[in-house]
Amino acid sequence: MASSLTSTDAYALDRAAAEAAELLKVLSNPARLRLLCALLPGERSVGELEQSLGATQSYVSGQLARLRVEGLVTCLRDGRQMRYRIADQRVLLILGVLHDAFCRDTPDGERA
């Protein structure tokens, strides 16, 4: 027996789907995804991210600005440095699933 959605349920589902699609759109950029993965150990400065990613300061700063506008990262001033961290817990969940699916080594030494 199939259950039918009320108009309120359908509206909530549509809203959630649109929000998820917007988040996935931001995460679909490989550079931003790498940047977020580089933030998984915790707070990092732009310089640390540059080194980790092998990217220029302007490129890293530009990507971080986009992620800040989207509310996915936040920053904290530490003297003259800005330190960034992931601000959206949904991003941590998604990165965990992506890591398990694409980055984790399997027992036979292959990537998952």
C-alpha positions as CSV (number, residue, x, y, z in Angstrom):
1,M,0.0,0.0,0.0
2,A,1.6,3.2,-1.1
3,S,1.4,6.2,1.1
4,S,0.6,9.6,-0.4
5,L,2.3,12.8,0.5
6,T,0.4,15.7,1.8
7,S,1.1,19.1,0.1
8,T,3.0,20.1,3.2
9,D,5.2,17.0,3.0
10,A,5.7,17.5,-0.7
11,Y,6.7,21.1,-0.1
12,A,9.2,20.1,2.6
13,L,10.6,17.4,0.4
14,D,11.0,19.8,-2.5
15,R,12.7,22.4,-0.2
16,A,15.1,19.7,1.2
17,A,15.9,18.5,-2.3
18,A,16.7,22.0,-3.5
19,E,18.9,22.6,-0.5
20,A,20.8,19.3,-1.0
21,A,21.3,20.1,-4.7
22,E,22.8,23.5,-3.9
23,L,25.2,22.0,-1.4
24,L,26.2,19.3,-3.9
25,K,26.7,21.9,-6.6
26,V,29.3,23.7,-4.4
27,L,30.9,20.3,-3.5
28,S,31.0,19.3,-7.2
29,N,34.1,21.5,-7.8
30,P,37.2,19.2,-7.4
31,A,39.3,22.1,-6.1
32,R,36.8,23.0,-3.4
33,L,36.4,19.4,-2.5
34,R,40.2,19.0,-2.1
35,L,40.2,22.1,0.0
36,L,37.5,20.8,2.3
37,C,39.4,17.5,2.6
38,A,42.5,19.4,3.6
39,L,40.5,21.0,6.4
40,L,39.5,17.7,7.9
41,P,42.3,17.6,10.4
42,G,40.9,20.8,11.9
43,E,41.8,24.5,11.6
44,R,44.4,25.5,9.1
45,S,45.8,28.7,7.8
46,V,45.8,29.8,4.1
47,G,49.6,29.1,4.1
48,E,49.1,25.6,5.4
49,L,46.4,25.0,2.8
50,E,48.6,26.3,0.0
51,Q,51.3,23.9,1.0
52,S,49.0,21.0,1.4
53,L,47.3,21.6,-2.0
54,G,50.2,22.9,-4.0
55,A,48.2,25.9,-4.9
56,T,48.7,29.7,-4.9
57,Q,47.6,32.0,-2.1
58,S,45.2,33.8,-4.4
59,Y,43.6,30.6,-5.6
60,V,43.2,29.2,-2.1
61,S,41.8,32.5,-0.8
62,G,39.3,32.7,-3.7
63,Q,38.0,29.2,-3.1
64,L,37.8,29.8,0.7
65,A,35.8,33.0,0.0
66,R,33.3,31.0,-2.0
67,L,33.0,28.4,0.8
68,R,32.6,31.1,3.4
69,V,29.8,32.7,1.4
70,E,28.1,29.3,1.2
71,G,28.5,28.9,5.0
72,L,30.6,25.8,4.6
73,V,33.7,27.1,6.3
74,T,34.3,29.7,8.9
75,C,37.5,31.6,9.8
76,L,39.1,32.9,13.0
77,R,41.8,35.6,13.1
78,D,44.9,34.4,14.9
79,G,47.2,37.4,15.1
80,R,47.9,38.2,11.4
81,Q,46.7,34.9,10.2
82,M,43.2,33.7,9.3
83,R,42.5,30.1,10.3
84,Y,39.8,28.2,8.6
85,R,37.6,25.2,9.6
86,I,34.6,23.4,8.3
87,A,31.5,25.0,9.7
88,D,28.7,22.8,8.3
89,Q,28.3,19.4,9.9
90,R,26.6,18.1,6.8
91,V,29.9,18.6,4.9
92,L,31.7,16.4,7.4
93,L,29.1,13.7,6.9
94,I,29.3,13.9,3.1
95,L,33.1,14.0,3.1
96,G,33.1,10.9,5.3
97,V,30.9,9.0,2.8
98,L,33.0,10.3,-0.2
99,H,36.2,9.2,1.6
100,D,34.8,5.7,2.2
101,A,33.7,5.4,-1.4
102,F,36.7,6.9,-3.2
103,C,39.8,7.2,-0.9
104,R,39.8,4.3,1.5
105,D,42.2,1.4,0.7
106,T,40.6,-2.0,0.6
107,P,42.2,-5.1,2.2
108,D,43.7,-6.1,-1.2
109,G,45.4,-2.7,-1.5
110,E,43.0,-1.3,-4.1
111,R,41.0,1.9,-3.7
112,A,37.4,1.5,-2.7
